[in-house]
Amino acid sequence: MPLNGYSTGRDITLNINTGAGILRVAGITAFRRKQETTELKIRRLDAVIDHVRFFDGWTGSFTVERRDPTLDRYFNQLEADAYAGITEAETTISETISEQNGAVSQYRYRKVLLKFDDAGEWRGDSNVKMNLAFLATRRMTIA
């Protein structure tokens, strides 16, 4: 539920759906997403400049405080499958946002490639922060 009309981290729910089922990641503390585009400047012969945009998908990341071996096991299995010649199944990310007016916005990221950007640093008396990044072909509105 938004706080004083502003969206907060509690307003979002994320589901990562892999070929093996839902990847349940405990300890997500941050989620970032960004639309990728390429812009092209075209200078016509009449000296007018036009701008064209190409949509290049989405990128993003999750910050995770390690609570269990889920991500280690998931990425180890992907690596083992790749060496065994098994094709990686399509992954999607579903994003549900509770809006301040009570409405719900839902988006689905398609053809997601997950990357284990940082498996974490282990150090005495400290938590282990991990970073999971993604590339997606598209984000589609569901609701």
C-alpha positions in Angstrom: 0.0 0.0 0.0 1.5 3.4 -1.0 2.6 5.6 1.9 1.1 9.2 1.8 0.5 8.8 -1.9 4.0 7.7 -2.8 5.0 4.3 -4.1 7.3 2.4 -1.8 9.2 -0.9 -2.1 6.3 -2.7 -0.3 4.0 -1.9 -3.2 5.6 -4.4 -5.6 5.4 -8.1 -5.9 7.8 -10.0 -8.3 7.7 -13.5 -9.6 10.5 -15.1 -11.6 9.0 -17.9 -13.8 11.6 -20.3 -15.2 11.3 -23.4 -17.3 11.6 -25.4 -14.0 8.9 -23.4 -12.3 8.9 -20.3 -10.0 12.3 -19.3 -8.8 11.6 -18.3 -5.2 14.2 -15.8 -4.1 14.1 -14.9 -0.5 15.7 -11.7 0.7 15.1 -9.3 -2.2 15.9 -5.8 -0.9 15.9 -3.8 -4.2 14.6 -4.1 -7.7 15.7 -1.8 -10.6 14.4 -1.8 -14.2 15.2 0.3 -17.2 13.9 0.6 -20.7 16.7 0.3 -23.3 16.5 2.3 -26.5 18.7 3.4 -29.3 18.1 6.9 -30.8 19.1 7.8 -34.3 19.5 11.4 -35.6 18.7 11.8 -39.3 19.7 14.9 -41.1 17.6 15.3 -44.2 18.8 17.1 -47.3 16.5 20.0 -46.5 18.5 20.5 -43.2 15.7 19.4 -41.0 16.7 16.9 -38.3 14.5 14.0 -37.4 14.9 11.7 -34.5 14.0 8.0 -34.6 13.9 5.6 -31.6 14.3 1.8 -31.6 13.2 -0.1 -28.6 15.9 -2.5 -27.4 14.1 -4.3 -24.5 14.6 -3.9 -20.8 17.4 -4.4 -18.3 17.4 -4.5 -14.6 18.7 -6.0 -11.4 17.7 -7.4 -8.0 19.7 -6.9 -4.8 19.4 -9.9 -2.6 20.5 -10.6 0.9 21.5 -14.3 0.9 19.2 -16.4 3.0 19.5 -19.8 1.3 21.3 -21.6 -1.6 18.4 -21.0 -4.1 20.4 -18.8 -6.5 23.6 -20.7 -6.2 21.8 -24.0 -7.1 19.7 -22.4 -9.9 22.8 -21.0 -11.7 24.8 -24.1 -11.1 22.0 -26.1 -12.7 21.9 -23.7 -15.7 25.7 -24.1 -16.1 25.5 -27.9 -15.9 22.6 -27.9 -18.4 24.6 -25.7 -20.9 27.6 -28.1 -20.7 25.2 -31.1 -21.3 23.7 -29.4 -24.4 20.3 -28.7 -22.8 18.6 -25.5 -24.2 17.7 -22.9 -21.6 13.9 -22.5 -21.3 12.3 -19.1 -21.6 12.1 -17.2 -18.3 9.6 -14.4 -17.5 9.3 -11.9 -14.7 5.9 -10.8 -13.5 5.7 -7.5 -11.7 2.6 -6.4 -9.8 2.3 -2.9 -8.3 -0.4 -1.7 -5.9 -1.1 1.8 -7.0 -2.0 4.7 -4.6 -5.6 4.8 -5.9 -6.2 1.2 -5.1 -5.7 -0.1 -8.7 -3.2 -2.8 -9.6 -0.7 -2.5 -12.5 0.8 -5.7 -13.8 3.6 -6.1 -16.3 5.4 -9.2 -17.7 9.0 -9.2 -18.9 9.4 -11.7 -21.8 12.4 -13.7 -22.9 14.4 -12.9 -19.8 18.0 -13.8 -19.5 19.1 -13.9 -15.8 22.7 -13.2 -14.9 24.3 -13.9 -11.5 26.3 -10.6 -11.6 27.6 -11.0 -8.0 27.3 -14.2 -6.0 28.3 -12.3 -2.9 31.3 -11.6 -0.6 31.6 -13.7 2.5 33.1 -11.8 5.4 33.0 -12.3 9.2 30.0 -10.7 11.0 28.5 -9.4 7.8 25.6 -10.4 5.6 26.2 -11.7 2.0 24.8 -9.3 -0.6 24.2 -10.8 -4.1 23.2 -9.1 -7.3 21.0 -10.7 -10.0 20.7 -8.9 -13.3 18.4 -9.4 -16.2 17.9 -8.6 -19.9 14.4 -8.9 -21.3 13.2 -8.6 -24.9 10.0 -6.8 -23.9 7.8 -5.6 -21.1 4.1 -6.1 -21.7 1.2 -4.6 -19.8 -1.0 -7.4 -18.3 -3.4 -5.2 -16.3 
